[in-house]
Amino acid sequence: MARERNLPGGTGMLLLSLLSQEEMYGYQMISALRERSNHVFDLKAGTLYPLLHGLEAQGYVTARDGEAGGRVRRYYAITSAGRAALAEQAEQWRTYADGVRGVLEGGVFCGA
Amino acid sequence: MAREILGDYLAAVGDQIRWRRARGPLLRELSDHIADQAADYQAQGLEERDALDRAVAEMGDPETVGKDLDRLHRPKNCWWLALAALLLALAGLLLQFMTYQASGQGMMDLYARQAVWVPIALALLCGMWFSDCTLLLRRWWAVVLTIAAVVWAVLGTNGTWRPTALYVALLLPVLYAALLCRLRGKGTATVLLCALAAWVLPLPALLVPSSAAYLLSGAVMTLVLLAAAGLGWFAGKRWKHLLLSLTPTLLYFGILLLLVRQHSSLLRRLTVFLHPELEPNGAGYLFLHLRQGPDPDLFGNVLGSTDLMLAFLARQAGRWVFLLTAVLLALAALLLLRRVARLRSRTGKLLALSALLPLLLQGVFYLLFNLGYFPWVPLSLPFLSFGVAYLLLNSLLMGVLLSVFRMDVLLRDGLCDRSHASLHHRLELPLGPVTLSIRFHRPT
C-alpha cells in the first residue's frame, strides 16, 4: 500500500509537491489538495496522517510543532531527500502521462 | 453527544496503537484536525454538534487508521547497544578481579561492593531506557535541575561530598541539551550566552579539583551547541552561530595560555608533561614510564589504580591492548554517531549527543592517560574501570541515549510541553475551550 502511494502520480508525490512550496499542517494540506485539484483529490484525514508519517519515516519530510493563531499545530516540511524523490517521481509521471496521451490522441508513428 | 462520538472515534483509533506512549501525540494530531474541520463546517453554517459529527465522519474507518498509525509508530530499541553495555560491565568485573588478584590484599571488599552495584546500575540503565526522555523538555525542568545541580556541586566541594562536582559535570551536558531544545529559533545573544554557559556551568569541577571533568563537561556542551548551530536550531545565519559558539572557547583557551606563561608552576607542569625526561624521578615519572611501555617497577607501585587498568593489561598481554581499545572506541563512535545523525528530529540529535559524547570522551581521556599523553587523571573507562558512582552515572547516560533512540518516532522539534507521552489508559486532549477525556479499552 505504502509503495503504491509513492508511485509516480501517487498521493505521496502530490503531498511532496504541496510541501515543496511551503510548510503546511495536515488540515491545510487536505484543503489545498482539494482546491488545487478542483475537487478531484478529496483525501480523508485517516489516509493523510499515516501517509505523512510514512513519508517522515522515509526522511522525505520533517515535522515540528508550531503555534499559529493561538492554536498548536504540527507542521510538515519537505527535506532535500524529499525534493529529490519528488523530482524523480514527477519526471517519471510526465513520461508516463505523455505516453498515455500519445496513445489516446493517436501518436505519430516514426521509423516507417 | 457529539463530543462523545469524537471521544469514541479517538478511543477506537487509540485501541489499535499498541505503543501507549505514541497514543497521546498521534491522537492529539487527529483531534486537532477534527477541530479544524469542525470549525470550517461551523463557518459554513452548521450547528456545533452537526459540524463535529460530520468532521468525525470525514476521518475514515478508525480501525484502519489506528492500524496504519500503529505500524508506523513502534519503539526502536537499540538492543545491540544495551547488550554491549551489559558485556562491558561484566568484562569490567573480570578485569577488576584480575587487578585485585595482581595487587594483593585489601581490594576484595571493594571488588565485592562493585559486583553488587553492577546489577543495580544495569537496572538504572533499563529504567532510563524505557522511560520518557521528553520529561526533561517539559516546562523549565532543565533550568531548575541545572541550577540545583550546580548549587549542589558548589556546596559539595566544601565537605565530604567533594566528588559531587565531578558527577554533576558528567550529567550537566544532558540538562544543557534539554535547555537548548527549549531555545529553538532564538537569536545571536542566546547563542553567545549558551556558549559562555558551557564553560561556566562546570566550574565547580575545578574546586574538587578535576581539570579532566571540567574539560570534558565544557567540551561536550560546546560540541552540542555547535551541533545545534550547524543544524540551524537558531534564527539567523548558521556560520555566524557556529563562530559565536566557538568564541568563548577560543577566548577561554587564550586566557589559559596567558596564565600558563605568567605562572611558573603552571608552566612547569606543562613543560614536564611535554618533556617528562626533564624530571624523570619527579613529576615526569609517570608520563615517562607510561610512554616507554611496560615497566615492572612502575606497575609494582600503581598496579591497584583503577585509572591505569589499560596500562596494567598492556603489561600483562602486550601493547596491542591500546590498539584494540582505540579501534573499539573509534568503531563505537562511528556507529553511534551515524545512528544519532539518522534520528528524525534535531531535538533527538541534541539529546543523544549530550549523552553519547561524555561516554566517548571519557574513553578517549582514559586511553590517552594510560599511554602517558593526557596531563590529568581521567574520570573513568565507562563500564570497565572501578568506581560505583561512575558506573551509575555512565549507566544513566547510556539509558538516556537508549531512550532517545527508542522514542525517535515520537520526538518532534518545537513546542516541548506538547510532547506528552502518557502511559495511562486515560488521555486528556484539549479541544477548543474544553478537554476531551478518552479511555482506552486495550491494555498493552
Interface residues (C-beta under 8 A of the other chain):
Chain A: Y25 G26 Y27 K44 A45 G46 T47 Y49 P50 H53 G54 E56 A57 G59 T62 A63 R64 D65 G66 E67 R71 V72 R73 R74 Y75
Chain B: L26 E29 L30 D32 H33 I34 D36 Q37 E58 M59 G60 D61 P62 T64 V65 D68 L69 R71 L72 H73 R344 S345 V409 R412 D413 G414 L415 R418 S419
